[in-house]
């Protein structure tokens, strides 16, 4: 019967070295994303009110949807107007801000087209 060979286990000692952390750059990026989110929230509330006003004034809420879509375009273009460079804004942050706009503006719009705001 064959004998099992004993393997010599060479255990290397691994030392974990944490990567360098640039706290200043991290804070700068975090503050920028917070400002963009606040701007998006304000634009969402404004365009939610505009979409409800358009729908109520024209008697057809489909026209309000056009105003709601226009607000999404304004959100993306407002970053360019504020002087933000494309490489400064993270892709996922931009996607999150557009989703924030969509849900917040839709919520304001639905709230305003229902009673007690309209009769």
Protein Blocks (a to p, Z undefined) as FASTA:
>chain_A
ZZdddddddddddddddddddfklmmmmmmmmmmmmmmmmmmmmmmmmmmmmmmmmnopa
klmmmmmmmmmmmmmmmmmmnopafklpcfklmmmmmmmmmmmmmmmmmmmmpcfkbZZ
